Amino acid sequence: MTEKLSESGHWYDHTGESKYTIVGKNGKERPTTLRDARKHCYVPSVTGIIGMASAPGLVNWQINEAIQAALTLEKTEDESDSSFLYRVKTEAKAKGMKAAELGTIIHAKIEQGFQGKGETKEYLAVKKVLDKIFPNETWISEGSFCHESAYGGKIDLYSESGIFVDFKTKDNLEGKKASGLVFPNYGMQLSSYAQGLDIENPIRVSIFIDRSNTELVLSHVWEQNSHKKHLAMFNNLLQYWKLLKDFDPSEELIKLKKEK
């Protein structure tokens, strides 16, 4: 299974431990479902909550990939429109999966360095950027949590002083500015992580890594005054998720945490 495998299917227990999969009745491992979450009091992931809202940047990228696939593929003489459309969708989806898999690999190489398991070029490039902005900071990589309002997450990087960092892999970063790459959902993600660790005034940083040239790294430090807005946006989406799914484990979660 890939790491950010559609984190919309990711779940966490009351201790913050990830529960992305579960062993079924047949003894085989399978992805965790909402039904499992109801039974075991698991909470949804941050990205699963944010996925309730439209992501214009992602939608635009998907549209571009589909158009590119349609321009690249050739329709055969006896091929129906529906068959050709299916091939176009399949080709575009394959490119998206490839990009996601490459992103997972890059994330893992950065994580490896911050966890002291070897200095990869990806790690060194990111660390160089962070050291310039936040010198002498001690970083914690891939820490997970479960918040009592009933959501959980795994944070790419954060510090005890309240700095939260999230990595995004992108194509063709040469000549671009980080400020043109950010979307509100990136801010929401970082703000929800801060709330998850009970940090009221976090410093939030989005780091962008070029997929084809991983030593090309851009950074964006979010304005402090946007945190409350982004957190309110996230919490409203969380409430919407609970109502839509008819599932709010908050009270049970508080009981479990007290028993811990």
C-alpha positions in Angstrom: 0.0 0.0 0.0 1.3 3.4 -0.8 1.7 6.1 1.9 -0.7 8.9 1.1 -2.7 6.4 -0.8 -5.8 8.6 -1.0 -5.5 9.5 2.6 -9.3 10.0 2.4 -9.4 6.3 3.3 -7.1 6.8 6.3 -8.2 6.4 9.9 -6.7 6.7 13.4 -7.5 5.3 16.7 -7.9 7.3 20.0 -4.1 7.0 20.7 -3.3 8.5 17.3 -2.1 5.2 15.8 -2.9 4.9 12.1 -5.5 2.3 11.2 -5.4 2.4 7.4 -6.0 -1.3 7.1 -7.8 -3.9 9.2 -7.8 -7.8 9.1 -11.2 -8.9 7.8 -13.2 -12.0 8.8 -11.4 -14.0 6.2 -8.1 -13.3 7.9 -6.9 -11.1 5.1 -5.8 -7.5 5.4 -8.1 -4.9 3.7 -8.6 -1.1 3.7 -10.5 0.2 6.8 -14.0 1.3 6.1 -16.5 3.6 7.7 -18.3 0.6 9.1 -15.0 -0.5 10.8 -14.6 3.0 12.2 -18.0 3.0 13.8 -17.2 -0.4 15.4 -13.8 0.5 16.7 -14.2 4.3 17.3 -11.7 5.3 14.7 -11.5 8.9 13.4 -11.1 10.2 9.9 -7.9 11.8 8.6 -7.3 15.5 8.0 -7.2 15.1 4.3 -10.3 13.0 4.3 -12.1 15.9 6.0 -10.6 18.5 3.6 -11.6 16.3 0.7 -15.2 17.3 1.4 -14.5 20.7 -0.2 -13.7 21.2 -3.9 -10.0 21.5 -4.7 -9.7 23.7 -7.8 -6.0 23.2 -8.3 -6.4 19.4 -8.3 -9.4 19.5 -10.6 -7.6 21.7 -13.1 -4.6 19.4 -13.1 -6.9 16.4 -13.7 -8.6 18.2 -16.6 -5.3 19.1 -18.1 -4.1 15.4 -17.9 -7.3 14.2 -19.5 -7.0 16.7 -22.4 -3.3 15.8 -22.8 -4.2 12.1 -23.0 -6.9 12.8 -25.6 -4.4 14.7 -27.7 -1.8 12.0 -27.4 -3.9 8.9 -28.0 -5.2 8.1 -31.5 -8.7 6.9 -32.0 -8.8 3.7 -34.2 -11.1 3.6 -37.2 -13.6 1.1 -35.7 -13.4 2.4 -32.1 -16.6 3.8 -30.6 -16.6 7.2 -28.8 -17.3 5.5 -25.5 -14.4 3.1 -25.9 -12.0 5.9 -26.8 -13.3 8.0 -23.9 -12.6 5.1 -21.6 -9.0 4.8 -22.9 -8.5 8.5 -22.4 -9.7 8.3 -18.8 -7.5 5.2 -18.1 -4.4 6.9 -19.5 -5.0 10.1 -17.5 -5.7 8.1 -14.3 -2.5 6.1 -14.8 -0.5 9.4 -15.0 -2.1 10.6 -11.8 -1.2 7.3 -10.0 2.4 7.5 -11.3 2.7 11.1 -10.0 1.2 10.0 -6.6 3.6 7.1 -6.4 6.6 9.3 -7.1 5.4 11.8 -4.5 5.3 9.0 -2.0 8.9 7.9 -2.8 10.1 11.5 -2.4 8.2 11.9 0.9 9.9 8.7 2.2 13.4 10.0 1.2 12.8 13.3 3.0 11.4 11.4 6.0 14.4 9.1 6.1 16.8 12.1 6.5 14.8 13.8 9.3 14.5 10.5 11.2 18.3 10.1 11.1 18.2 7.1 8.8 20.5 8.5 6.0 21.0 11.8 4.3 19.3 11.7 0.9 19.6 14.5 -1.6 15.9 15.2 -1.2 16.3 15.6 2.5 19.4 17.8 2.2 17.6 20.1 -0.3 14.6 20.5 2.0 16.8 20.9 5.1 18.8 23.6 3.4 15.7 25.7 2.8 14.3 25.1 6.3 17.7 25.9 8.0 17.8 29.2 6.2 14.3 30.2 7.5 14.5 28.5 10.9 18.1 27.9 12.0 18.9 25.5 14.8 15.4 24.1 14.9 14.8 20.5 16.2 12.4 18.7 13.9 10.0 15.8 14.5 9.0 13.8 11.5 5.8 11.9 10.7 4.2 12.4 14.2 0.6 11.3 14.3 -2.2 12.4 16.6 -5.9 12.0 17.4 -7.8 15.2 18.4 -10.8 15.0 20.8 -13.0 16.7 18.2 -12.7 13.4 16.3 -10.1 13.6 13.6 -6.5 12.5 13.3 -3.5 12.9 11.1 0.2 12.3 10.4 2.3 15.5 10.2 5.2 15.6 7.7 7.3 17.7 10.0 6.9 19.9 13.0 8.9 21.4 15.9 8.2 21.8 19.6 8.3 25.5 19.1 5.1 25.3 17.0 6.3 25.2 13.4 4.3 22.9 11.1 5.6 21.9 7.7 3.9 20.0 4.9 5.5 18.7 1.8 3.9 18.8 -1.7 5.5 17.5 -4.9 4.9 19.4 -8.1 5.9 19.4 -11.7 7.9 22.1 -13.5 8.8 24.4 -10.5 11.6 26.2 -12.4 10.9 29.9 -12.6 7.9 29.7 -10.3 7.1 31.4 -7.0 5.8 29.4 -4.0 3.1 32.1 -3.5 1.5 31.0 -6.8 1.3 27.4 -5.8 -0.7 27.6 -2.6 -4.4 26.9 -2.1 -6.6 27.4 1.0 -6.8 23.6 1.6 -3.0 23.7 2.2 -3.5 26.3 4.9 -6.4 24.3 6.4 -4.3 21.2 6.5 -1.5 22.9 8.5 -4.0 24.7 10.8 -5.7 21.4 11.6 -2.4 19.8 12.5 -1.7 22.7 14.9 -5.1 22.2 16.5 -4.4 18.5 16.7 -1.4 19.2 18.9 -3.2 22.0 20.8 -0.9 24.8 19.4 -2.9 28.1 19.2 -0.5 30.3 17.2 1.5 28.1 14.9 3.9 29.0 12.2 2.8 27.2 9.0 5.0 26.3 6.1 4.3 24.7 2.8 7.3 23.1 1.0 7.2 22.3 -2.7 9.6 19.8 -4.3 10.0 19.4 -8.0 9.3 15.8 -9.0 11.9 15.6 -11.8 14.5 17.7 -10.0 14.1 17.1 -6.3 16.9 19.5 -5.4 14.6 22.3 -6.6 12.6 23.3 -3.5 10.4 26.3 -2.9 8.9 27.4 0.5 5.9 29.4 1.5 5.4 30.7 5.1 1.7 31.4 5.7 0.5 34.7 7.1 -0.2 34.4 10.8 -3.6 36.1 10.5 -4.9 33.5 8.1 -4.7 30.7 10.7 -8.0 31.4 12.5 -9.8 31.6 9.2 -8.3 28.3 7.9 -9.0 26.6 11.2 -12.6 27.7 11.1 -12.9 26.4 7.5 -11.6 23.0 8.6 -13.8 22.7 11.6 -16.8 23.5 9.6 -15.9 20.8 7.1 -15.4 18.4 10.0 -18.9 19.2 11.2 -20.2 18.7 7.7 -18.4 15.3 7.5 -19.9 14.1 10.7 -23.5 15.1 9.6 -23.0 13.6 6.2 -21.7 10.3 7.5 -24.0 10.4 10.5 -21.0 9.5 12.7 -19.6 11.6 15.5 -17.3 9.6 17.9 -16.3 12.7 19.9 -18.0 11.6 23.2 -16.7 8.0 23.0 -13.3 9.4 22.1 -13.2 11.5 25.2 -14.2 8.5 27.4 -11.4 6.4 25.8 -8.8 9.1 26.3 -9.8 9.4 30.0 -9.5 5.6 30.4 -6.0 5.6 28.8 
